[in-house]
């Protein structure tokens, strides 16, 4: 039973880090798109 709990905790923690990393990647992509959009708008 103890081993199963440890495995469950390990999977939960690794999933949280994966989701957090994906969120950071999406946020960085959004920042890049916003920056490019501002640059294009300032040209007009």
RAMOUR-V401713 format. One record per residue. N is the residue number from 1. PHI is phi in whole degrees, -180 to 180 (999 if undefined). OMEGA is omega in whole degrees, -180 to 180 (NA if undefined). D_CENTER is the distance of its C-alpha to the mean C-alpha in Angstrom with 2 decimals. Layout:
n->[N;N]
phi->[PHI;PHI]
omega->[OMEGA;OMEGA]
d_center->[D_CENTER;D_CENTER]
//
This chain:
n->[1;2;3;4;5;6;7;8;9;10;11;12;13;14;15;16;17;18;19;20;21;22;23;24;25;26;27;28;29;30;31;32;33;34;35;36;37;38;39;40;41;42;43;44]
phi->[999;-63;-63;-64;-65;-64;-65;-62;-63;-63;-65;-64;-66;-68;-67;-63;-66;-67;-66;-64;-64;-65;-62;-67;-63;-65;-63;-63;-65;-63;-63;-65;-64;-63;-62;-64;-63;-63;-64;-66;-66;-73;-78;-101]
omega->[-180;179;179;178;179;178;179;178;-180;178;-179;-179;180;178;179;180;180;179;179;178;178;178;178;178;180;179;179;178;178;178;180;179;179;179;178;179;178;-180;180;-180;-179;179;-177;NA]
d_center->[32.62;31.13;29.61;28.00;26.44;25.07;23.58;21.99;20.49;19.18;17.48;15.99;14.60;13.19;11.50;9.91;8.59;7.34;5.58;4.27;3.60;2.63;1.83;3.30;4.78;5.76;6.93;8.71;10.20;11.40;12.93;14.66;16.04;17.28;18.95;20.66;21.79;23.37;25.05;26.56;27.72;29.41;31.46;33.27]
//
